[in-house]
């Protein structure tokens, strides 16, 4: 695990075992309909697809439709971000879930960030 750098969000700190945390992260990403692939054991690269015009729930392929916020807080465009579990320096068995925006609208990313944290 890499060491955390930068500001810490108190709501993303955990003392649970890393495999358990990553299993929960995968489950939440699945629930939200976000595509992701493992970049390493503790880092995922994620993509929330752009909002389609019609429908909701399950699309024609039977794949879960991604979650979107209302128009005021989420433009519904594609957002690329990473989710990585890092350890906090000098605190034994304490970790941070780092969620970083790579591409996409800042408001849409903030909606996803807040949704993932919950």
C-alpha positions as CSV (number, residue, x, y, z in Angstrom):
1,X,0.0,0.0,0.0
2,X,1.2,3.5,-0.8
3,X,1.4,6.2,1.8
4,X,-1.4,8.8,1.7
5,X,-0.4,12.3,0.6
6,X,-2.4,15.5,0.7
7,X,-5.4,16.5,2.8
8,X,-7.4,13.9,4.6
9,X,-11.2,13.5,4.5
10,X,-12.2,12.2,7.9
11,X,-15.1,10.3,6.4
12,X,-12.8,8.1,4.3
13,X,-10.6,6.9,7.1
14,X,-10.9,3.2,8.2
15,X,-9.2,0.7,10.4
16,X,-10.8,-2.4,8.7
17,X,-8.5,-4.9,6.9
18,X,-7.6,-3.8,3.3
19,X,-9.1,-6.9,1.6
20,X,-12.4,-6.2,3.4
21,X,-12.3,-2.5,2.4
22,X,-11.7,-3.3,-1.2
23,X,-14.5,-5.9,-1.3
24,X,-16.9,-3.2,0.0
25,X,-15.6,-0.6,-2.5
26,X,-16.2,-3.1,-5.4
27,X,-19.7,-3.8,-4.1
28,X,-20.6,-0.1,-3.8
29,X,-19.2,0.6,-7.3
30,X,-21.3,-2.2,-8.7
31,X,-24.4,-0.9,-6.9
32,X,-23.9,2.5,-8.5
33,X,-23.5,1.0,-11.9
34,X,-19.9,2.3,-12.3
35,X,-17.5,0.4,-14.6
36,X,-14.1,-0.2,-13.0
37,X,-11.0,-2.3,-13.5
38,X,-8.1,-3.0,-11.1
39,X,-5.0,-1.1,-11.8
40,X,-3.4,-2.8,-8.8
41,X,-4.6,-4.8,-5.8
42,X,-5.6,-1.6,-4.0
43,X,-6.4,0.8,-6.8
44,X,-9.3,0.9,-9.3
45,X,-9.8,3.1,-12.3
46,X,-13.5,3.9,-12.7
47,X,-15.7,5.4,-15.4
48,X,-19.3,6.5,-15.0
49,X,-20.8,6.7,-18.5
50,X,-22.6,9.7,-19.9
51,X,-26.3,9.9,-19.2
52,X,-28.5,8.5,-21.9
53,X,-31.6,10.4,-23.1
54,X,-34.3,8.0,-22.1
55,X,-34.8,5.1,-19.6
56,X,-33.3,4.3,-16.3
57,X,-32.7,1.2,-14.2
58,X,-31.5,-1.5,-16.5
59,X,-30.5,-0.8,-20.1
60,X,-31.2,-3.0,-23.2
61,X,-28.2,-5.2,-22.5
62,X,-29.4,-6.0,-19.0
63,X,-26.5,-4.0,-17.5
64,X,-27.2,-1.7,-14.5
65,X,-27.6,1.9,-15.4
66,X,-25.2,4.3,-13.6
67,X,-26.5,6.5,-10.8
68,X,-27.0,10.2,-11.7
69,X,-27.9,13.2,-9.5
70,X,-30.4,15.9,-10.4
71,X,-29.5,18.5,-13.1
72,X,-28.4,21.1,-10.6
73,X,-25.7,19.0,-9.1
74,X,-24.8,16.5,-11.8
75,X,-24.5,17.4,-15.5
76,X,-24.7,13.6,-16.3
77,X,-21.5,13.6,-18.4
78,X,-18.8,11.0,-18.3
79,X,-16.6,11.0,-15.2
80,X,-13.3,9.2,-14.8
81,X,-11.8,8.8,-11.4
82,X,-9.7,6.4,-9.3
83,X,-10.3,4.8,-6.0
84,X,-7.2,3.8,-4.0
85,X,-6.6,2.5,-0.5
86,X,-3.6,4.1,1.0
87,X,-2.1,3.8,4.4
88,X,-1.7,6.7,6.8
89,X,1.9,7.3,7.7
90,X,2.8,6.6,11.4
91,X,-0.6,5.3,12.2
92,X,-0.6,1.5,12.4
93,X,-3.5,-0.3,10.6
94,X,-5.2,3.0,9.7
95,X,-6.1,3.6,6.0
96,X,-7.6,6.2,3.8
97,X,-9.8,5.6,0.7
98,X,-8.5,8.2,-1.8
99,X,-11.0,9.1,-4.5
100,X,-9.4,11.3,-7.2
101,X,-11.0,12.9,-10.3
102,X,-9.2,12.1,-13.6
103,X,-11.6,13.6,-16.1
104,X,-15.0,15.1,-16.2
105,X,-17.2,17.8,-14.8
106,X,-16.3,18.8,-11.2
107,X,-19.9,19.0,-10.0
108,X,-20.7,15.5,-11.4
109,X,-17.5,14.2,-9.7
110,X,-18.5,15.8,-6.4
111,X,-21.9,14.1,-6.6
112,X,-20.2,10.7,-7.2
113,X,-17.6,11.4,-4.4
114,X,-20.4,12.2,-1.9
115,X,-22.4,9.2,-3.0
116,X,-19.4,6.9,-2.7
117,X,-18.6,8.2,0.8
118,X,-22.1,7.5,2.1
